[in-house]
Amino acid sequence: MMRIGGVSHAKQILQRGARWILLPGMSTKEIMTHALKLPARSRARLAAQLLESIDARQRKHLDAAWASEAEARIAEYDSAGGKTVAAADVLAYQGKR
């Protein structure tokens, strides 16, 4: 692992020859700023790796949260009398705006 000024670097992100060094003490905002400058393919790969890093307990919590959200949406749909709008109508409406 490369060391500069006695600090071990946790990660290096490469973009078009520019080298960004992410230090362990960097804030999430600083990391996000650098990550958002990556090409789309690199951002997608980073996002996938971050999602994979979530441990099983957190996944169960997230799964439960999504299930709860789905149930809430179904209940909202049911309470509205099941009214829907066809996708073609929505797209046509958006095209007129």
C-alpha positions as CSV (number, residue, x, y, z in Angstrom):
1,M,0.0,0.0,0.0
2,M,1.4,3.4,-0.9
3,R,2.2,5.8,1.9
4,I,2.5,9.6,1.6
5,G,3.3,11.7,4.6
6,G,2.9,8.7,6.9
7,V,-0.8,8.2,5.9
8,S,-1.9,4.9,4.3
9,H,-4.1,5.5,1.4
10,A,-7.4,3.5,1.5
11,K,-8.2,3.7,-2.2
12,Q,-7.1,5.3,-5.4
13,I,-9.6,6.2,-8.1
14,L,-8.3,6.7,-11.6
15,Q,-10.0,8.9,-14.2
16,R,-8.6,9.9,-17.5
17,G,-5.0,9.9,-16.1
18,A,-5.9,12.0,-13.1
19,R,-5.3,10.3,-9.8
20,W,-7.6,10.9,-6.8
21,I,-6.5,9.6,-3.5
22,L,-9.2,8.8,-1.0
23,L,-7.9,9.1,2.5
24,P,-9.5,7.3,5.5
25,G,-10.4,10.7,7.0
26,M,-12.2,12.0,4.0
27,S,-15.8,12.9,4.4
28,T,-18.6,11.1,2.6
29,K,-19.3,14.4,0.8
30,E,-15.7,14.6,-0.5
31,I,-15.7,11.0,-1.6
32,M,-19.0,11.6,-3.4
33,T,-17.7,14.7,-5.1
34,H,-14.9,12.7,-6.6
35,A,-17.0,9.6,-7.4
36,L,-19.5,11.6,-9.3
37,K,-16.8,12.8,-11.6
38,L,-16.0,9.2,-12.7
39,P,-17.2,7.9,-16.1
40,A,-20.7,6.2,-15.9
41,R,-19.3,2.7,-16.2
42,S,-16.9,3.3,-13.3
43,R,-19.7,4.8,-11.2
44,A,-21.9,1.8,-11.9
45,R,-19.2,-0.6,-10.9
46,L,-18.6,1.4,-7.7
47,A,-22.3,1.4,-6.9
48,A,-22.5,-2.4,-7.4
49,Q,-19.5,-2.9,-5.1
50,L,-21.0,-0.7,-2.4
51,L,-24.3,-2.5,-2.5
52,E,-22.6,-5.9,-2.3
53,S,-20.7,-4.6,0.8
54,I,-23.9,-4.2,2.8
55,D,-23.9,-7.1,5.3
56,A,-26.8,-9.5,5.6
57,R,-28.3,-7.8,8.6
58,Q,-28.5,-4.5,6.8
59,R,-29.9,-6.3,3.7
60,K,-32.7,-7.8,5.8
61,H,-33.5,-4.3,7.1
62,L,-33.4,-2.8,3.6
63,D,-35.6,-5.7,2.3
64,A,-38.1,-5.1,5.1
65,A,-38.1,-1.4,4.3
66,W,-38.8,-2.0,0.6
67,A,-41.5,-4.5,1.5
68,S,-43.1,-2.0,3.8
69,E,-42.9,0.7,1.0
70,A,-44.5,-1.8,-1.4
71,E,-47.3,-2.5,1.0
72,A,-47.9,1.2,1.6
73,R,-48.1,1.8,-2.2
74,I,-50.5,-1.1,-2.7
75,A,-52.7,0.2,0.2
76,E,-52.6,3.7,-1.4
77,Y,-53.7,2.2,-4.7
78,D,-56.5,0.3,-3.1
79,S,-57.7,3.3,-1.2
80,A,-57.9,5.3,-4.4
81,G,-60.3,2.8,-5.8
82,G,-57.7,1.3,-8.1
83,K,-57.6,4.2,-10.5
84,T,-54.7,4.0,-12.9
85,V,-53.5,5.9,-15.9
86,A,-52.2,4.1,-18.9
87,A,-48.5,4.5,-19.6
88,A,-49.2,5.8,-23.1
89,D,-51.4,8.5,-21.7
90,V,-48.7,9.6,-19.2
91,L,-46.1,9.7,-22.0
92,A,-48.4,11.7,-24.2
93,Y,-49.1,14.1,-21.4
94,Q,-45.4,14.5,-20.8
95,G,-44.8,15.1,-24.5
96,K,-47.2,18.0,-24.5
97,R,-45.5,19.8,-21.6
